[in-house]
Amino acid sequence: MEKLFETFTTIEAQDWKKQIEKDLKGTPYEALQQVDANGILIDPFYVKGADHKSIIEHNDWEIGTLINAQEDCLKANSEALNLLNNGVSALFFQCNSSTNFDQLLAHISLENIFTAFHFEGSFVTILSRLNRYLNQNKIQLTAQQCQLHFDPIAALLSTGNWDKTQAPIDFLNLVKDKGQFTISNHLFHNAGASASHQVSYALAQLNEYLHLLEKNQSLDQLQCVYIGFSVGTLFFEEIAKLRAARACLQQILDQYQSKAVIKIHAESSQLYLSPYDVHSNLIRNSIAGMAAVIGGCNSLLLQNFDAALQADNEFSKRMAINQQLLFKEEAYLNICTDIAHGAYYIEQLSDQLAEKAWSHFQTIEQSNGIIEYFENGSLKKEILIDAQQLIESYKSGKKILVGVNKYPNPKDQFQVIETVENSNNTAINALELYKHLLMN
């Protein structure tokens, strides 16, 4: 193969630019360039840059689904068993203080699948009840087999409230008991933040938690860090975002000399889940899901395509699972490791996003970390700016949402959602937002 390439003459980037301008009859090359929402200059073509080491070491991912275990645990158990028989390999349970784990987890082999528990209510109480179930059934799970979702910083950012005294204690106890913690980055994407800002916030959250562990001499107890990102339909940017995030997150872990493993959980965006022409959301889910997989996620959950119109239902949940099965069984995206490695544009975009994110992370740290950055209003202010730019791009037609601002179906009916001005402005509730503005 190397000898084959040697027979071709190398063409420099400048030669390509001259040929482009010639073919376009004098149109300057600069007219084809554009600046994206991250402030990155996007070229119309790319050539080989610096050699990159592959940063993704796995090729497969867990197919996830969300199960409500807050009310009827017997029903939730039946649903989970059915889904496991139909292609799902990861169960994400929504739990609260009334969750009966004996009922919920009956006949589920926790040792052989990936499970995640999202707690609403008293974290300590619910975790204690889960531990009691595991101990009674003599189940031992590693930090990489079971995720326990407890992210007090994300709770602060999304609600404006947290217990500054108890939350760090609960966090330290979780790491001591289970060797893991979770960073939920979903709220930033779904509030309209740019990709580089999303990554920078994840870095700041990670640094905050690692500093707390170091301060309490608990770093050696950490085995796994779960990072949750939401992924949209800017295909190449989303691939680059996850790649940039993994590289930067690893760099921070290295600075703390931590051997913890990074696990990236991806969920399809809530932003594009239009209540108009809802079946178009299936295409958007496919784009976002493939970007997440190629970007190297360890687990993936696709939103129900009709989530903007109705509550959870069997058909739309089944479609979300089938899409991931198609990624594996038809597209074979689980065969190759780091599919995007060597793609000139994606490699360079990953580098540029990483540089932007790292620079902004340093700005946040100069403000004494993400908690102070939030409390002084800087975080919300810059996300509102990002969100407004996103809205304007849709309103102007620069960005297209089929069925909404392009080719709308006049027979579709839409129930107006509340605007930003009427929502809880104590935290980052910036965007549900463009949906409403586009309808007017």
C-alpha positions, 0 to 999 in steps of 0.5 A: 500500500505504501508503494502505491501511494509513492507513485502519486505526486504530493499536492500542497494545500496552496496548489489546491487553493489555486485550483479551487479559485481557477475552477470558481472563475476568480471567486476568492478562497476566503469566500468559501470559509466560514466561522462556526459557533465556536469561533473556529474558522472552517475551511472548504478542504483539509490536508494532512496535519500533524500525526495523531495518536488514536485516543479511543481504545474501544469499538463497541458501546452499550445500547441504553434505554430509560426506565421509570422506576419511581412508581410501579417497580413490577411494571418497570421490571417487566419492561426491563426484562422485555427490553433486554430480550430485544437488543438493549444492553444498558438499563438506566433507571430513574429511582426515588425513595419509593423504589423497591429494588427487590421488585425492580431488579428481580431476574436481572443479571446485574453482573452481565449488563450495564446499569445506571441509577438516577436518583431523585430525592435523598441520595443517601437513603436511596443508595443505602437501599440499593446497597442493602439489595446488593448485599442481601443477594451477594452481588458485587459490581465494579465501578465500570459495571454500574453507574450511580448518578450523583452530581451535586454541581449539576444540581446547583447549576440546573436548580440554583440550589444545593446543600454546600455542607452535605453534598461534598460529604455525600460525594466523598462517601460515594467515591469511597464506597463505589470508586466512581462519580458522574458529571452530567453535561447534558444541561449545557447542550440543551440550554444552547451552549456551544460545543467548546463551552460544553467541553470546558464546563465538563473540564471545570466540573471534573477539576472541581471534583478531583480537587475535592478528592485530593484535598481529602486524600481520596484520589486513590479510591477513584476508579471510574469517571462517568461523563454525560454529553448530549449530542446534536445534528452537527455531525462532524462537530459532535464527533469532534466534541466527544473526541476533544472532550476525551483528550482534555478530560484525560489530560486533567486526570493525568495532572492529578496522577489518577488512573481512573477510567473515563466513560462517556455516556451520550444522549441525543439532544432535546433541542431538535425534538420538534413537535412539528413533523415528529418523524423527522426527529428519527432522522435527527436521532440517526445523525446524532447517534452515529456522531456519538458512536463515531466520537467514541461514546461508551453508552448511548441513549436516543430520545423518543422521536415523539417526546415533544408530543407525548409521554413514554410509549412502547413504539417510539422507545422501540424505534430508538433501540432499533436505530442503535441496532441498525448502527451495529448490525447494518452499518457495522459501526461496532467493528472498527476502533476510532473510525474518525482517526485519520480524517483530516477535517475531524482530527483538526476540528478536534484539536481546535475544539480542544484548544478552545475548550482548554482556554475557556477552562483556564478562564473559569479556573481564574474565577475560582472554578465553576461554582464561583463562575456560576454564582457570579452570573458569568456562566449563565450570561455566556450560555444565553449569548450562545443560545441567542445566536442559535435562535437567530440562526434558525430564525434567519434560515441559516440553520434548517429544521425540516417541518419547523422553519422549512417545509412546515405542515400546516395541519400540524398543531403546536401547544405553545411552551413557556418562554425563557422569560416565564421560566425559572431564571435562577439557573441554566434554563436558557433553552427550550426556547427556540421551539417557541420563537420559531412558531411565531 
